[in-house]
Amino acid sequence: MIAACTIPACALPVLLTFGLAGCGDSTLDLPPVGGEPGQVTFQFKMHGDVSGVQDFRAATSDPDVLAAVREQLQLSEDERHLFIIGPIARGDGGDNPPWHWHFVSGQWTLTEFAIELCDGNAVLVDQDVDYWVDTVGQFCPWNSYVAAEVPTGS
């Protein structure tokens, strides 16, 4: 069992959508986010990832997406079956540290189904951001679910 690791050390060279149990702490400590006025940031986790290594964030001000995400948050975690899908861009975008990519604000949504090509996890995207941004064009981690609304400054 691995006692602690950095994100690259935990990465697997194949597309896995489940987390890496036993890798480091139970949560991934993320720096605070600021956010634009009206923009809300959400924390996403991966079903099965008890380590928190695959956690990421996405922000939006789209009222329809905000309503859908908040509806998911009313469900128990095992009932949250909608996952995030949308285009990603380089850099953390101010809302997705420590990753080198972020979901484009206002252009992502939640879905039940997506093509397999865009399925993956945060580590895989971080390992080859150019491929995901330029070739795949979007990210849709099938095992992801909204875990929490992130208070501004958290």
C-alpha positions in Angstrom: 0.0 0.0 0.0 1.3 3.4 -0.9 1.6 5.7 2.1 1.8 9.0 0.2 2.4 10.1 -3.4 2.3 13.0 -5.7 -0.2 13.1 -8.5 2.2 12.0 -11.3 3.3 9.0 -9.2 -0.3 7.9 -8.9 -1.0 8.2 -12.6 -1.8 5.1 -14.6 -0.9 4.9 -18.3 -4.4 3.7 -19.3 -7.7 5.4 -19.2 -9.1 4.6 -15.8 -12.1 6.3 -14.5 -11.9 5.1 -11.0 -9.6 6.5 -8.3 -6.5 5.1 -6.6 -7.5 4.1 -3.1 -4.7 4.3 -0.6 -2.8 7.0 -2.5 -2.0 9.8 0.0 -4.5 11.6 2.2 -8.3 11.1 2.0 -8.7 14.5 0.4 -6.8 16.7 -2.0 -6.0 20.0 -0.4 -6.9 22.7 -3.0 -6.1 26.4 -2.8 -8.9 28.9 -2.5 -10.8 30.2 -5.5 -12.0 33.7 -6.1 -14.5 33.5 -8.9 -16.1 36.2 -11.1 -19.3 37.8 -9.9 -22.3 35.4 -10.3 -19.9 32.5 -11.0 -20.1 29.5 -8.7 -17.4 26.8 -8.4 -18.2 23.2 -7.7 -16.0 20.4 -6.4 -16.2 17.1 -8.4 -15.1 13.7 -7.2 -14.9 10.3 -8.8 -17.0 7.5 -7.7 -14.7 4.9 -6.1 -11.8 7.4 -5.4 -11.5 7.5 -1.7 -8.1 9.2 -1.9 -9.3 12.4 -3.4 -6.4 12.4 -5.9 -8.8 12.8 -8.8 -10.8 15.7 -7.4 -11.2 18.7 -9.6 -13.3 21.9 -9.8 -15.4 23.6 -12.4 -17.1 27.0 -12.4 -20.2 28.4 -14.1 -22.7 31.2 -14.0 -25.2 29.4 -16.3 -28.5 29.4 -14.5 -29.6 26.1 -16.0 -26.4 24.3 -15.1 -26.4 25.8 -11.6 -30.0 24.4 -11.1 -29.0 21.0 -12.4 -25.9 20.8 -10.2 -27.7 22.0 -7.1 -30.4 19.4 -7.8 -27.7 16.7 -7.9 -26.4 17.9 -4.6 -29.8 17.2 -3.0 -29.3 13.5 -3.7 -27.1 11.1 -1.8 -23.6 10.6 -3.3 -24.5 7.1 -4.6 -27.6 8.6 -6.4 -25.6 11.2 -8.3 -25.3 9.7 -11.7 -24.9 12.8 -13.9 -21.3 13.6 -14.8 -19.6 16.7 -16.1 -19.0 17.2 -19.8 -17.5 20.1 -21.7 -14.6 21.7 -23.4 -11.4 22.2 -21.4 -8.6 24.8 -21.8 -5.0 25.1 -20.7 -4.2 26.4 -17.2 -6.1 26.1 -14.0 -8.5 28.9 -15.0 -8.3 30.3 -11.5 -10.8 27.7 -10.3 -9.1 24.3 -10.8 -5.8 24.3 -9.0 -3.5 22.3 -8.9 -4.3 21.0 -12.4 -2.9 22.5 -15.6 -6.4 22.5 -17.3 -9.9 23.7 -16.5 -13.4 23.3 -17.8 -14.4 26.4 -19.8 -16.8 28.4 -17.6 -20.3 28.6 -19.1 -19.6 25.8 -21.6 -19.9 22.6 -19.5 -23.0 20.8 -18.3 -24.0 17.5 -16.7 -25.0 14.5 -18.7 -25.9 10.8 -18.4 -24.2 9.6 -21.5 -21.1 10.6 -23.6 -18.7 9.0 -26.1 -15.9 7.0 -24.6 -13.2 9.1 -26.3 -13.7 11.9 -23.8 -13.8 9.7 -20.7 -10.8 9.7 -18.4 -9.6 11.2 -15.2 -7.9 14.4 -14.0 -4.4 12.9 -13.9 -4.6 11.6 -17.4 -5.7 15.0 -18.7 -3.0 16.7 -16.7 -0.3 14.3 -18.2 -1.2 15.4 -21.8 -3.2 18.6 -21.8 -2.4 19.3 -25.4 -3.9 16.1 -26.6 -7.1 16.6 -24.6 -7.6 20.2 -25.6 -6.5 20.0 -29.2 -7.5 16.5 -30.2 -10.3 15.2 -28.0 -11.8 18.7 -27.5 -13.7 17.9 -24.4 -13.5 16.0 -21.1 -16.3 13.8 -19.8 -15.1 11.7 -16.8 -17.9 9.1 -16.6 -17.3 8.3 -12.9 -17.3 12.0 -11.9 -20.1 13.5 -9.8 -20.6 16.9 -8.2 -19.5 16.7 -4.5 -20.0 20.2 -3.2 -20.5 23.8 -3.9 -17.2 25.6 -3.1 -17.7 28.8 -1.1 -16.0 31.9 -2.6 -12.5 32.1 -1.1 -12.4 28.4 -0.1 
